[in-house]
């Protein structure tokens, strides 16, 4: 033992001595536990990434919730005016998306922050809103349903715009609200989310009652959550990215074909405006979801890796920090649409000013038709004279 202390650092020899003391147990898990308990990577671990991630989550999330609820409320008021788009299908999708995003902010983002983010504030407050049997299962179901809807409404909106741009003969004008599509998505979301409340319970822990999954169903819930995560992130990524490329290529060809045209109708300008809004919304969906999806996938891989590693604890803590940080970025998905519409949609900006300041604005199609009627009537009078 003296030779070992000479050749190796003190912390390593202490680990070795602990393992020798446990030799009578002849169990590998005891040796592994002693190793993990005494390794310097665990005892002296610098958790800066975890602290940064938790602080980012704790202090940015309430701002996201407030901005999202106010912004989505403005979106609903603007879309209800019916002047942003002549297509009822587009307005229905945008209104459904704003409603779903608001409900996600309440049932998922806010409640999760009250549980994990608020205790990080000075005073360490914590409100166990959902840690009651029945309430726990209800809010889990609602949060999973609305998260699924928010993702797949963006997909549906993208498909609707793809048909309108690339296959206009099959579009049918888009004059009717796609009630069947939205209702079908609601039913599908409900069916795919039922497993979560069924496999969850309120369990008493050292910290008090906690809404969590059933212990005997942990493995099943893990795999079902993995499938659910892929359905609301991975699959929409592929569909949206593919359709956006096709839409962008079609718009580019159309723009080149008509770039020398001296006259463009208000309806065509509004349609182009709407397509730009679509591309910005669907692109932001990918950009804001992608970091969290990547870190979440790495966390799943880390969970499946059962081989013990000396730096396993430090790696898990770093991953937790990245998970909190990217989750905060992911939450911005539910509050950013009002800014995207304002930046990319000229017609939306006009209607937003009308909502905020009480002014009446005519749509570009109305202005164009008025000018055309005046010019047509003047030409007709001159020809008669």
N, C-alpha and C positions, 0 to 999 in steps of 0.2 A: 504493500500500500504506500510506503514511503517513496518507492520508485515511481509509482503512478502520480503521486503529488508533485514529484520533480518534473516529470515529462509533460503533464497536462495541467491546465488551469484549475483553480480551486472549484469553480462551479461545475466543471465536468466530473472531477473526482467525487464531489458530493453526490452527484447523480449516480455515479458508479457505486458508491457506498450504499446509497438507498436501494439500489437494485440488488445488491448482495444481501442486505437485510431481508428483502422480500423473497429470497431464493427458496425459503421453506414453503411458500405458497404454491410455487411451480405453476403460476398462472401468468400468461402473457399480458392480459389486460391490466394486472396490477403493476407490472413492470412498465408498461406503456403509460399508465396514469402517473407513476412516479416520475418518469422522464418528462412528461408534459408539464407536470407541476413545478419542476425545478429548472427547466431549460431557460436560459437568459432571454430567448426570443419572446417568451411569454411574460416573465417577471419584469423585464426592463423594456417592454415594447413601447415605442413612441407612437401614440394613437392620434397624430395630428390630422390624418385624413378623416378619421372617424369624427373628431371634434369639428372639423370644418363642415363635413357633410351634415351632421346633426344641427349645427348652428344655422346653416343655410336653410335646412328644412324647417326649423322651428320659427325663424323670423321672416322668411319670405312667403311661406304658405298662407298666412292670414291675408296678406296683401293680394295674393293671387285670387283668393276666395272673394274678397270684396270687389276687386276690379272685374272679375268674371261675372258675378251676379248683376252688377250694374250694367256692364257692357252687353250681356246677353238680353237683359231687359230692354235696352235701347234697340237692339237688333229686332226683337219681336215687334216693337212699336213701329219701326221703320218698315219691316216686311208687311205688317198689317195694312199699311197704306196702299200696297199693291202697285207702286210705281217704280220699283227697282227693276222688275222684269215683267215682260208681257206673258211669260210662261208660268202658268199656275203650278206646274210640276216643280219648277225650280224654287218658287216661293215656299211650297210645302216642305221640300227637303230642307231648305235653310231655316225655316221656322221650327221644324222638328229637331234639327241639329242644335239650335240655340236652346230649346227647351231641355233636351237631353243633357247638354253640357251643364246647364244650371242645376239639374237634379243630381248629376255626378258630383258637382262641387259641394252639395249639401249632404248627400248620403254617403259619400266616399271620402272626399278630400277633407272636409271640415271635421268629420267624426274621427278620421284617422289622426288628424293634427291634434285634436283634443286629447287623444290617448297617448300620442308619442311626442308631439311637439310642444304643447303647452307646459308639461312638466319641466322643460328645459329653461323656461323663463324664470326670472327672479321670483322666489316664493314657492316654486315647485308645485303649482296647482295642477290638479288633474280631475277631470269630470268623467265619471264612468256612466256615460249616457246610455250605451248599448249593452252594458254588462248585466243585463236582466234577461232571464229566460223568456223567450217569445219576442222581445224587442231585438235581441241579438240576431236571431234567425231572420226576422223581417228586414232589418237594415242590410244584412249580408245579401239577401236576395235582391233587394232594390238596387244596391250598389253594383252588383254583378250584371243585372239586367241593363241598367243605364250605361255602364261602361261598354257593353257589347253594342248597344244602340248607337252610341257616339261614334264608335269606330266604323260601323257598317253603314251608317247614314252618309258618312263621307264617301264610302265606296259607292253607294247608290247614287249619290249626287254626281260622282265622277262618271259612272256608267251613263247616267242621263245626259250629261254634257257630251260624252263620246258619241252617243247615238245622234244627238243634235248636230254635232260638227262633222263627224265622219260618215254618218249614214242618215242624212236628213230626210230621205224618202220614207224611212222606217220610224221617224220620230213621232209622227201624228200630230205635230204642232205643239205638243206639250201644254195643251189648254186645260187639261183636267188634272186635279190633284191625285197623286199616286197613292190613294188610300189603301189599296190592296198591298202594295209593296211595304208601306210603313207598318200596317197591321201585321203582315207576315213576319217582318223583322221583330216586332214586339213578341209575337208568339214564339218564334225561334229563340229569342233571347231568354224568355221565361223557361223554356224547356231545357236549354243548355245550362242554366244557372241554378236549377232546382237542387243539384247535388250539394251545393255549398251549405244551405241552411239545414238540410237533412243530416249532413255529416258534421255539424257543429253543435256546440253546447256551451253553457256557462259553467265553468269549473272554478272551485275555490282554490286559490293559491296563497303563497306567503304574502303577496301584495294585495290580496283581496279577490273578489270575484272577477273572473276574466272570461270574455267571449272568445272562445278558441275552438279548434277542431277536436273531435273525439280522439282520445289517445289510441284506441284500438284501430282507428281508421287512418292513421297518419300516412302510411304508405299509399293507400288508395287516393287520399286527398291530394297528396303531392303530385301524383301522375295526372289526376284530373285537372289540377290547377295548371300544370304544364301544358296540357292540351288547350285549356281555355286561354292561356297567355299567347299561344301560337295563333289561335283563332282571332284574337282581337289585335294582334300586332303583325306577326309574320305573314299571314295570308293577305290582309289588307295592303301591306307593303308591296307585295308582288303585283296585285291587281291594280293599285293606284299608280305605281311606277310605270307599268306597261301601258295603261290607258293614257297617262299624261304624255308619254313619248309620242303616241299616235296622235293625240289632240294637238300637241305642239307642232308636229310636222305638218299636219293639215292646216293649221292656222298660218304657219310660215308660207306654205305654198299659196294659200288664198291671199295673203298680204302681198306677196310678190306679184301675183296675177293682177291685182287691182291697185297697185301702188301709184299708177299714173292716172287713176280715175279722179275726176274733178268733183264728182258728186257721190256722196254716201248717205244713205237714208238713216234716219234716227234709229230705226229698228236694228239695222246692221251694226251701227255703232254701239247700241246697247248690248247686242249679242256678243260682240267682241269684248266689251267691258266685262260682261259676265263670265266669259271664258277665262279672262285674265284673273278674275277673282277666284274662279275654281282652281286654277293651277297654283295660285298662291296658297289657298287653304289646304289642298291636298299635299303640296310640297312641305308646308310647315308641319302637317301631321306626321310625315315621315321623319323630318329633321328633329322634331321634339320627342318623338317616340323612340327613335333609333338608339340613342345612348343608353336609355333605361333598359331597352330590350336586350342590348348586348351585355350589359352588366348583369341583368337578370339571368340570361342564358349561362354566363360564366358562373353565377351563383348556383344554378341548377347542376352544372357540371361538377362544381366543387362539392355539392351535397352528395352526388352519386359516387364520388371518389372516396373509397373506404380505406385506401392505403395510408397508414399513419406517416406524417412528415414532421420534421423538427420545427418547421416554420408554419405549421398549420394554423395555430392561433393567430399569429400576426397577419397571415393571409386572409383569414376570415374577418378580422377587424377592419383591415383595409377595404375589403369588399363591402362590408357594411357601410363604411363611409362613402364609397362611390355609389352605393345603392341609394342612400339618402340624398346625395347631391343630384344624381340623374333623375330620381323620382320627383324632385322639386321642379326640374326642367320639364319633365313629362306633364306635371300639373298645369303648366302654362298653356297646354293644348286646349284647356277648357275656358281660357279667358282671352286668347289672342285674336279671335276671329273679328271682333269689332275693329281692331287696329288694321288687320289685313284688308278688310272691306274698305276702310277709309283711305288706305294708302293706294289701293289698286283700282277702286271703282269710283269713277267720276259721278255717275248717277247716284250711287249710294251716298257720296258726300253731300250732294244737293239735298237729298231727302233727310239726311241726318241734320243738316242745318235747319231744315223746315221743322223737324221734330223739336230741336233744342230751342230755336228762336221763334217758332210759331209762324214762319213765313211759308207761303205757298209757292211751290216750284213746279213748272210744267216739265214733263219728260221730253227728251230730245225728239222723240217721234211726233209729239204734239207740235213742237216748234217747227219741225220740218214740214209736216202736213199743212200747217198754217201758211208758211212761206210759199209752199207749192200752190196752195189754193189762191193766194193773193196774186202770184205771178200768172197762174192759169186764167184767172178772171180778167186781169188787165190785158193779157194777150187776146182774149176772146172779144173784149170790148173794142180794142184797136182794129181787129179784123172786121168787125161789124161796121165800124166807121169807115 
